Amino acid sequence: VFWIVVLHNLLAFTTGFSIAKGFKLPERDVRSITIETGIQNSGLGLLLIFTFFEGLGGMALVAAFWGIWHLVTGLLLAGFWGYRPLKKEELAR
């Protein structure tokens, strides 16, 4: 399960980044879309598990791990980009 979560998260970040770059969006929008796409809504996942699957423990653990992993990687990426400032022409837009 761990590798599925990691692969899904990597694919989400890559997809968001690629699509934003494909539309030739400004760098600040590329960063925003990448992070937004990479961080999935684990709260919704937990709600669905407890509503439709009677709160099966294993499923809840996977959703909880999923959410924590996505938040950690999103924060790491935001921190990385935080140390790489936008170019001045990007800030002027």
MOPAC internal coordinates of N, CA, C and O (Angstrom, degrees):
PM7 1SCF
backbone

  N    0.0000 0     0.00 0     0.00 0    0    0    0
  C    1.4457 1     0.00 0     0.00 0    1    0    0
  C    1.5283 1   110.69 1     0.00 0    2    1    0
  O    1.2310 1   120.68 1   143.16 1    3    2    1
  N    1.3304 1   116.31 1   -36.84 1    3    2    1
  C    1.4658 1   120.34 1  -178.66 1    5    3    2
  C    1.5238 1   110.98 1   -55.46 1    6    5    3
  O    1.2310 1   120.25 1   132.49 1    7    6    5
  N    1.3251 1   117.13 1   -47.51 1    7    6    5
  C    1.4644 1   120.05 1  -176.36 1    9    7    6
  C    1.5237 1   112.31 1   -69.94 1   10    9    7
  O    1.2310 1   120.22 1   150.44 1   11   10    9
  N    1.3210 1   117.19 1   -29.56 1   11   10    9
  C    1.4639 1   120.12 1   175.93 1   13   11   10
  C    1.5279 1   109.82 1   -65.91 1   14   13   11
  O    1.2310 1   120.84 1   136.91 1   15   14   13
  N    1.3327 1   115.99 1   -43.09 1   15   14   13
  C    1.4699 1   120.57 1   178.87 1   17   15   14
  C    1.5251 1   110.24 1   -62.96 1   18   17   15
  O    1.2310 1   120.55 1   134.52 1   19   18   17
  N    1.3318 1   116.56 1   -45.48 1   19   18   17
  C    1.4709 1   121.05 1  -179.62 1   21   19   18
  C    1.5260 1   110.35 1   -62.73 1   22   21   19
  O    1.2310 1   120.38 1   133.86 1   23   22   21
  N    1.3348 1   116.88 1   -46.14 1   23   22   21
  C    1.4641 1   120.84 1  -179.38 1   25   23   22
  C    1.5305 1   110.96 1   -63.60 1   26   25   23
  O    1.2310 1   120.32 1   136.40 1   27   26   25
  N    1.3204 1   117.00 1   -43.60 1   27   26   25
  C    1.4634 1   120.56 1   179.03 1   29   27   26
  C    1.5265 1   111.14 1   -60.39 1   30   29   27
  O    1.2310 1   120.92 1   135.92 1   31   30   29
  N    1.3296 1   115.84 1   -44.08 1   31   30   29
  C    1.4580 1   120.74 1  -179.63 1   33   31   30
  C    1.5249 1   110.99 1   -64.37 1   34   33   31
  O    1.2310 1   120.33 1   135.95 1   35   34   33
  N    1.3200 1   116.97 1   -44.05 1   35   34   33
  C    1.4611 1   121.50 1   178.26 1   37   35   34
  C    1.5294 1   110.80 1   -62.51 1   38   37   35
  O    1.2310 1   120.60 1   137.23 1   39   38   37
  N    1.3276 1   116.45 1   -42.77 1   39   38   37
  C    1.4634 1   120.30 1   177.98 1   41   39   38
  C    1.5318 1   111.41 1   -63.51 1   42   41   39
  O    1.2310 1   120.40 1   140.65 1   43   42   41
  N    1.3274 1   116.83 1   -39.35 1   43   42   41
  C    1.4643 1   120.03 1   179.52 1   45   43   42
  C    1.5268 1   110.85 1   -64.96 1   46   45   43
  O    1.2310 1   120.32 1   133.41 1   47   46   45
  N    1.3376 1   117.00 1   -46.59 1   47   46   45
  C    1.4675 1   119.87 1   177.70 1   49   47   46
  C    1.5257 1   110.70 1   -60.35 1   50   49   47
  O    1.2310 1   120.54 1   134.32 1   51   50   49
  N    1.3252 1   116.58 1   -45.68 1   51   50   49
  C    1.4663 1   121.30 1  -178.02 1   53   51   50
  C    1.5263 1   111.25 1   -64.14 1   54   53   51
  O    1.2310 1   120.39 1   137.81 1   55   54   53
  N    1.3270 1   116.87 1   -42.19 1   55   54   53
  C    1.4634 1   120.57 1   179.83 1   57   55   54
  C    1.5271 1   111.21 1   -64.04 1   58   57   55
  O    1.2310 1   120.58 1   132.56 1   59   58   57
  N    1.3229 1   116.50 1   -47.44 1   59   58   57
  C    1.4634 1   119.83 1   179.00 1   61   59   58
  C    1.5153 1   111.93 1   -59.91 1   62   61   59
  O    1.2310 1   120.73 1   134.98 1   63   62   61
  N    1.3313 1   116.21 1   -45.02 1   63   62   61
  C    1.4581 1   121.41 1   179.76 1   65   63   62
  C    1.5291 1   110.80 1   -62.90 1   66   65   63
  O    1.2310 1   120.54 1   132.91 1   67   66   65
  N    1.3361 1   116.57 1   -47.09 1   67   66   65
  C    1.4695 1   121.06 1  -176.35 1   69   67   66
  C    1.5253 1   112.13 1   -65.15 1   70   69   67
  O    1.2310 1   120.45 1   136.63 1   71   70   69
  N    1.3134 1   116.74 1   -43.37 1   71   70   69
  C    1.4655 1   119.55 1  -179.55 1   73   71   70
  C    1.5256 1   110.61 1   -66.45 1   74   73   71
  O    1.2310 1   120.36 1   137.09 1   75   74   73
  N    1.3268 1   116.92 1   -42.91 1   75   74   73
  C    1.4705 1   119.79 1   178.74 1   77   75   74
  C    1.5237 1   110.78 1   -62.94 1   78   77   75
  O    1.2310 1   120.31 1   137.55 1   79   78   77
  N    1.3319 1   117.02 1   -42.45 1   79   78   77
  C    1.4701 1   120.18 1   177.07 1   81   79   78
  C    1.5233 1   110.49 1   -65.66 1   82   81   79
  O    1.2310 1   120.44 1   141.54 1   83   82   81
  N    1.3440 1   116.76 1   -38.46 1   83   82   81
  C    1.4603 1   121.28 1   179.59 1   85   83   82
  C    1.5203 1   112.63 1   -61.01 1   86   85   83
  O    1.2310 1   120.62 1   146.02 1   87   86   85
  N    1.3217 1   116.42 1   -33.98 1   87   86   85
  C    1.4614 1   121.07 1   176.87 1   89   87   86
  C    1.5233 1   112.47 1   -85.36 1   90   89   87
  O    1.2310 1   120.81 1  -176.19 1   91   90   89
  N    1.3271 1   116.06 1     3.81 1   91   90   89
  C    1.4693 1   123.20 1   177.59 1   93   91   90
  C    1.5353 1   112.11 1    54.94 1   94   93   91
  O    1.2310 1   121.42 1  -135.07 1   95   94   93
  N    1.3158 1   114.89 1    44.93 1   95   94   93
  C    1.4617 1   120.51 1   177.84 1   97   95   94
  C    1.5176 1   109.98 1   -76.84 1   98   97   95
  O    1.2310 1   120.19 1   -21.85 1   99   98   97
  N    1.3267 1   117.25 1   158.15 1   99   98   97
  C    1.4696 1   119.80 1   175.40 1  101   99   98
  C    1.5332 1   110.21 1   -60.72 1  102  101   99
  O    1.2310 1   120.91 1   -25.81 1  103  102  101
  N    1.3124 1   115.87 1   154.19 1  103  102  101
  C    1.4642 1   121.19 1  -175.29 1  105  103  102
  C    1.5268 1   112.53 1   -56.87 1  106  105  103
  O    1.2310 1   119.83 1   141.95 1  107  106  105
  N    1.3126 1   117.93 1   -38.05 1  107  106  105
  C    1.4752 1   119.31 1  -179.29 1  109  107  106
  C    1.5246 1   110.67 1   -64.77 1  110  109  107
  O    1.2310 1   120.08 1   145.09 1  111  110  109
  N    1.3400 1   117.45 1   -34.91 1  111  110  109
  C    1.4606 1   120.69 1   177.23 1  113  111  110
  C    1.5256 1   110.96 1   -73.24 1  114  113  111
  O    1.2310 1   120.60 1   143.50 1  115  114  113
  N    1.3273 1   116.45 1   -36.50 1  115  114  113
  C    1.4672 1   120.35 1   176.42 1  117  115  114
  C    1.5237 1   109.62 1   -59.31 1  118  117  115
  O    1.2310 1   120.76 1   134.75 1  119  118  117
  N    1.3170 1   116.15 1   -45.25 1  119  118  117
  C    1.4653 1   120.18 1  -179.98 1  121  119  118
  C    1.5240 1   110.87 1   -63.58 1  122  121  119
  O    1.2310 1   120.50 1   136.24 1  123  122  121
  N    1.3114 1   116.66 1   -43.76 1  123  122  121
  C    1.4682 1   120.78 1  -179.00 1  125  123  122
  C    1.5208 1   111.53 1   -63.13 1  126  125  123
  O    1.2310 1   120.46 1   133.71 1  127  126  125
  N    1.3144 1   116.72 1   -46.29 1  127  126  125
  C    1.4637 1   120.82 1  -178.93 1  129  127  126
  C    1.5199 1   110.68 1   -66.34 1  130  129  127
  O    1.2310 1   120.20 1   141.00 1  131  130  129
  N    1.3233 1   117.22 1   -39.00 1  131  130  129
  C    1.4617 1   120.69 1   178.71 1  133  131  130
  C    1.5195 1   110.86 1   -60.27 1  134  133  131
  O    1.2310 1   120.39 1   131.32 1  135  134  133
  N    1.3150 1   116.86 1   -48.68 1  135  134  133
  C    1.4690 1   120.25 1  -178.83 1  137  135  134
  C    1.5273 1   110.48 1   -67.20 1  138  137  135
  O    1.2310 1   120.11 1   137.18 1  139  138  137
  N    1.3171 1   117.40 1   -42.82 1  139  138  137
  C    1.4668 1   120.67 1  -179.35 1  141  139  138
  C    1.5269 1   111.10 1   -62.79 1  142  141  139
  O    1.2310 1   120.27 1   141.27 1  143  142  141
  N    1.3184 1   117.09 1   -38.73 1  143  142  141
  C    1.4561 1   120.68 1   179.25 1  145  143  142
  C    1.5238 1   111.24 1   -71.54 1  146  145  143
  O    1.2310 1   120.47 1   144.81 1  147  146  145
  N    1.3180 1   116.71 1   -35.19 1  147  146  145
  C    1.4620 1   120.53 1  -177.08 1  149  147  146
  C    1.5077 1   114.83 1   -76.68 1  150  149  147
  O    1.2310 1   120.00 1   156.54 1  151  150  149
  N    1.3207 1   117.61 1   -23.46 1  151  150  149
  C    1.4645 1   120.54 1   179.95 1  153  151  150
  C    1.5239 1   107.46 1   -99.35 1  154  153  151
  O    1.2310 1   120.79 1   -70.77 1  155  154  153
  N    1.3036 1   116.09 1   109.23 1  155  154  153
  C    1.4577 1   121.44 1  -178.10 1  157  155  154
  C    1.5224 1   110.29 1   -91.40 1  158  157  155
  O    1.2310 1   120.14 1   -14.66 1  159  158  157
  N    1.3026 1   117.34 1   165.34 1  159  158  157
  C    1.4552 1   122.72 1  -175.66 1  161  159  158
  C    1.5292 1   110.62 1   -88.74 1  162  161  159
  O    1.2310 1   120.39 1   -90.25 1  163  162  161
  N    1.3155 1   116.85 1    89.75 1  163  162  161
  C    1.4612 1   120.61 1  -179.77 1  165  163  162
  C    1.5253 1   111.30 1   -73.22 1  166  165  163
  O    1.2310 1   120.07 1   153.59 1  167  166  165
  N    1.3279 1   117.47 1   -26.41 1  167  166  165
  C    1.4646 1   120.17 1   176.35 1  169  167  166
  C    1.5174 1   111.21 1   -60.14 1  170  169  167
  O    1.2310 1   120.72 1   138.37 1  171  170  169
  N    1.3253 1   116.22 1   -41.63 1  171  170  169
  C    1.4574 1   120.49 1   176.81 1  173  171  170
  C    1.5249 1   110.12 1   -64.50 1  174  173  171
  O    1.2310 1   120.46 1   140.46 1  175  174  173
  N    1.3206 1   116.72 1   -39.54 1  175  174  173
  C    1.4622 1   120.66 1   177.75 1  177  175  174
  C    1.5210 1   111.80 1   -60.10 1  178  177  175
  O    1.2310 1   120.56 1   135.35 1  179  178  177
  N    1.3285 1   116.54 1   -44.65 1  179  178  177
  C    1.4664 1   120.30 1   178.47 1  181  179  178
  C    1.5283 1   111.00 1   -64.27 1  182  181  179
  O    1.2310 1   120.30 1   138.85 1  183  182  181
  N    1.3260 1   117.04 1   -41.15 1  183  182  181
  C    1.4615 1   120.68 1   178.05 1  185  183  182
  C    1.5279 1   110.65 1   -60.13 1  186  185  183
  O    1.2310 1   120.11 1   134.63 1  187  186  185
  N    1.3201 1   117.39 1   -45.37 1  187  186  185
  C    1.4642 1   121.00 1   178.98 1  189  187  186
  C    1.5236 1   111.55 1   -63.57 1  190  189  187
  O    1.2310 1   120.39 1   139.44 1  191  190  189
  N    1.3302 1   116.86 1   -40.56 1  191  190  189
  C    1.4679 1   120.33 1   179.54 1  193  191  190
  C    1.5240 1   110.50 1   -62.42 1  194  193  191
  O    1.2310 1   120.35 1   133.19 1  195  194  193
  N    1.3254 1   116.93 1   -46.81 1  195  194  193
  C    1.4648 1   119.37 1  -177.76 1  197  195  194
  C    1.5238 1   112.38 1   -72.96 1  198  197  195
  O    1.2310 1   119.72 1   154.56 1  199  198  197
  N    1.3276 1   118.14 1   -25.44 1  199  198  197
  C    1.4586 1   121.00 1  -179.43 1  201  199  198
  C    1.5237 1   112.07 1   -82.46 1  202  201  199
  O    1.2310 1   120.07 1   132.59 1  203  202  201
  N    1.3211 1   117.46 1   -47.41 1  203  202  201
  C    1.4563 1   120.49 1  -171.75 1  205  203  202
  C    1.5263 1   114.62 1  -102.39 1  206  205  203
  O    1.2310 1   119.50 1   160.55 1  207  206  205
  N    1.3064 1   118.56 1   -19.45 1  207  206  205
  C    1.4628 1   120.62 1  -175.91 1  209  207  206
  C    1.5251 1   112.22 1  -118.78 1  210  209  207
  O    1.2310 1   120.25 1  -160.32 1  211  210  209
  N    1.3150 1   117.13 1    19.68 1  211  210  209
  C    1.4611 1   123.49 1   176.29 1  213  211  210
  C    1.5236 1   112.88 1    54.27 1  214  213  211
  O    1.2310 1   120.67 1  -147.71 1  215  214  213
  N    1.3137 1   116.32 1    32.29 1  215  214  213
  C    1.4618 1   121.07 1   173.99 1  217  215  214
  C    1.5105 1   115.15 1    63.96 1  218  217  215
  O    1.2310 1   119.88 1  -141.96 1  219  218  217
  N    1.3092 1   117.83 1    38.04 1  219  218  217
  C    1.4652 1   120.32 1   178.48 1  221  219  218
  C    1.5214 1   109.83 1   -52.74 1  222  221  219
  O    1.2310 1   120.84 1   -54.24 1  223  222  221
  N    1.3218 1   116.00 1   125.76 1  223  222  221
  C    1.4612 1   121.82 1  -173.61 1  225  223  222
  C    1.5104 1   114.54 1   -55.82 1  226  225  223
  O    1.2310 1   120.15 1   134.55 1  227  226  225
  N    1.3229 1   117.32 1   -45.45 1  227  226  225
  C    1.4603 1   120.89 1  -178.46 1  229  227  226
  C    1.5157 1   112.12 1   -62.50 1  230  229  227
  O    1.2310 1   121.26 1   138.73 1  231  230  229
  N    1.3209 1   115.20 1   -41.27 1  231  230  229
  C    1.4644 1   119.03 1   179.74 1  233  231  230
  C    1.5247 1   110.71 1   -66.88 1  234  233  231
  O    1.2310 1   120.55 1   140.79 1  235  234  233
  N    1.3261 1   116.55 1   -39.21 1  235  234  233
  C    1.4642 1   120.19 1   179.17 1  237  235  234
  C    1.5242 1   110.81 1   -65.26 1  238  237  235
  O    1.2310 1   120.18 1   141.21 1  239  238  237
  N    1.3309 1   117.27 1   -38.79 1  239  238  237
  C    1.4672 1   120.33 1   178.47 1  241  239  238
  C    1.5245 1   111.25 1   -64.56 1  242  241  239
  O    1.2310 1   120.64 1   138.23 1  243  242  241
  N    1.3266 1   116.39 1   -41.77 1  243  242  241
  C    1.4650 1   119.79 1   178.84 1  245  243  242
  C    1.5263 1   109.93 1   -62.98 1  246  245  243
  O    1.2310 1   120.17 1   134.81 1  247  246  245
  N    1.3304 1   117.28 1   -45.19 1  247  246  245
  C    1.4706 1   120.13 1   179.77 1  249  247  246
  C    1.5270 1   111.23 1   -64.11 1  250  249  247
  O    1.2310 1   120.47 1   141.67 1  251  250  249
  N    1.3236 1   116.71 1   -38.33 1  251  250  249
  C    1.4672 1   119.77 1   178.79 1  253  251  250
  C    1.5263 1   110.54 1   -66.08 1  254  253  251
  O    1.2310 1   120.23 1   134.39 1  255  254  253
  N    1.3373 1   117.17 1   -45.61 1  255  254  253
  C    1.4657 1   120.61 1   177.57 1  257  255  254
  C    1.5218 1   109.99 1   -61.61 1  258  257  255
  O    1.2310 1   120.88 1   136.58 1  259  258  257
  N    1.3147 1   115.92 1   -43.42 1  259  258  257
  C    1.4621 1   122.64 1   179.33 1  261  259  258
  C    1.5233 1   110.13 1   -54.48 1  262  261  259
  O    1.2310 1   120.63 1   129.66 1  263  262  261
  N    1.3244 1   116.40 1   -50.34 1  263  262  261
  C    1.4586 1   120.84 1  -178.48 1  265  263  262
  C    1.5137 1   112.81 1   -64.52 1  266  265  263
  O    1.2310 1   120.54 1   136.69 1  267  266  265
  N    1.3276 1   116.57 1   -43.31 1  267  266  265
  C    1.4634 1   120.18 1   179.26 1  269  267  266
  C    1.5219 1   110.35 1   -62.97 1  270  269  267
  O    1.2310 1   120.30 1   135.06 1  271  270  269
  N    1.3229 1   117.04 1   -44.94 1  271  270  269
  C    1.4643 1   120.90 1  -179.74 1  273  271  270
  C    1.5294 1   110.89 1   -60.07 1  274  273  271
  O    1.2310 1   120.54 1   134.79 1  275  274  273
  N    1.3268 1   116.58 1   -45.21 1  275  274  273
  C    1.4668 1   119.86 1  -178.35 1  277  275  274
  C    1.5217 1   111.44 1   -65.05 1  278  277  275
  O    1.2310 1   120.35 1   140.75 1  279  278  277
  N    1.3213 1   116.93 1   -39.25 1  279  278  277
  C    1.4672 1   119.55 1   178.28 1  281  279  278
  C    1.5251 1   111.59 1   -66.52 1  282  281  279
  O    1.2310 1   120.43 1   137.67 1  283  282  281
  N    1.3233 1   116.77 1   -42.33 1  283  282  281
  C    1.4697 1   120.16 1  -179.50 1  285  283  282
  C    1.5246 1   110.63 1   -63.99 1  286  285  283
  O    1.2310 1   120.16 1   132.54 1  287  286  285
  N    1.3261 1   117.31 1   -47.46 1  287  286  285
  C    1.4672 1   119.07 1  -179.08 1  289  287  286
  C    1.5254 1   111.18 1   -67.09 1  290  289  287
  O    1.2310 1   120.00 1   143.90 1  291  290  289
  N    1.3287 1   117.61 1   -36.10 1  291  290  289
  C    1.4662 1   120.23 1   176.29 1  293  291  290
  C    1.5161 1   111.93 1   -63.58 1  294  293  291
  O    1.2310 1   120.62 1   137.93 1  295  294  293
  N    1.3290 1   116.42 1   -42.07 1  295  294  293
  C    1.4657 1   120.07 1   177.32 1  297  295  294
  C    1.5248 1   111.66 1   -65.65 1  298  297  295
  O    1.2310 1   120.66 1   140.53 1  299  298  297
  N    1.3268 1   116.34 1   -39.47 1  299  298  297
  C    1.4716 1   119.46 1   177.96 1  301  299  298
  C    1.5288 1   110.94 1   -62.98 1  302  301  299
  O    1.2310 1   120.63 1   136.09 1  303  302  301
  N    1.3301 1   116.40 1   -43.91 1  303  302  301
  C    1.4647 1   119.94 1   179.24 1  305  303  302
  C    1.5292 1   110.74 1   -65.39 1  306  305  303
  O    1.2310 1   120.29 1   138.07 1  307  306  305
  N    1.3258 1   117.06 1   -41.93 1  307  306  305
  C    1.4688 1   120.17 1   177.57 1  309  307  306
  C    1.5259 1   110.69 1   -62.74 1  310  309  307
  O    1.2310 1   120.33 1   139.97 1  311  310  309
  N    1.3245 1   116.98 1   -40.03 1  311  310  309
  C    1.4648 1   120.42 1   177.04 1  313  311  310
  C    1.5151 1   112.06 1   -64.48 1  314  313  311
  O    1.2310 1   120.65 1   138.66 1  315  314  313
  N    1.3339 1   116.37 1   -41.34 1  315  314  313
  C    1.4624 1   121.20 1   178.31 1  317  315  314
  C    1.5212 1   110.41 1   -61.39 1  318  317  315
  O    1.2310 1   120.59 1   131.79 1  319  318  317
  N    1.3289 1   116.48 1   -48.21 1  319  318  317
  C    1.4573 1   119.94 1   179.90 1  321  319  318
  C    1.5228 1   111.59 1   -69.84 1  322  321  319
  O    1.2310 1   120.22 1   154.65 1  323  322  321
  N    1.3182 1   117.19 1   -25.35 1  323  322  321
  C    1.4577 1   120.32 1   177.09 1  325  323  322
  C    1.5218 1   112.37 1   -63.73 1  326  325  323
  O    1.2310 1   120.68 1   151.22 1  327  326  325
  N    1.3291 1   116.31 1   -28.78 1  327  326  325
  C    1.4684 1   120.63 1   177.89 1  329  327  326
  C    1.5196 1   112.14 1   -89.22 1  330  329  327
  O    1.2310 1   120.21 1   175.92 1  331  330  329
  N    1.3170 1   117.20 1    -4.08 1  331  330  329
  C    1.4619 1   121.99 1   176.52 1  333  331  330
  C    1.5229 1   107.46 1  -115.94 1  334  333  331
  O    1.2310 1   120.34 1   -92.77 1  335  334  333
  N    1.3222 1   116.95 1    87.23 1  335  334  333
  C    1.4706 1   119.60 1  -174.99 1  337  335  334
  C    1.5247 1   111.97 1   -63.80 1  338  337  335
  O    1.2310 1   121.68 1   -24.42 1  339  338  337
  N    1.3301 1   114.38 1   155.58 1  339  338  337
  C    1.4560 1   120.53 1   176.23 1  341  339  338
  C    1.5180 1   109.52 1   -68.90 1  342  341  339
  O    1.2310 1   121.14 1   -26.01 1  343  342  341
  N    1.3174 1   115.43 1   153.99 1  343  342  341
  C    1.4624 1   119.75 1   175.79 1  345  343  342
  C    1.5198 1   109.05 1   -66.20 1  346  345  343
  O    1.2310 1   120.42 1   -25.56 1  347  346  345
  N    1.3217 1   116.81 1   154.44 1  347  346  345
  C    1.4644 1   121.00 1  -176.20 1  349  347  346
  C    1.5225 1   112.26 1   -59.52 1  350  349  347
  O    1.2310 1   120.01 1   143.83 1  351  350  349
  N    1.3289 1   117.58 1   -36.17 1  351  350  349
  C    1.4593 1   118.75 1   179.71 1  353  351  350
  C    1.5246 1   111.11 1   -68.87 1  354  353  351
  O    1.2310 1   120.08 1   152.76 1  355  354  353
  N    1.3353 1   117.45 1   -27.24 1  355  354  353
  C    1.4586 1   120.55 1   176.05 1  357  355  354
  C    1.5229 1   110.51 1   -70.26 1  358  357  355
  O    1.2310 1   120.49 1   142.81 1  359  358  357
  N    1.3182 1   116.67 1   -37.19 1  359  358  357
  C    1.4593 1   120.76 1  -178.77 1  361  359  358
  C    1.5211 1   111.89 1   -69.57 1  362  361  359
  O    1.2310 1   120.09 1   153.61 1  363  362  361
  N    1.3365 1   117.43 1   -26.39 1  363  362  361
  C    1.4607 1   121.65 1  -176.68 1  365  363  362
  C    1.5253 1   112.26 1   -74.58 1  366  365  363
  O    1.2310 1   119.65 1   161.86 1  367  366  365
  N    1.3132 1   118.27 1   -18.14 1  367  366  365
  C    1.4750 1   120.82 1  -176.96 1  369  367  366
  C    1.4916 1   112.75 1   -72.89 1  370  369  367
  O    1.2310 1   120.10 1   180.00 1  371  370  369

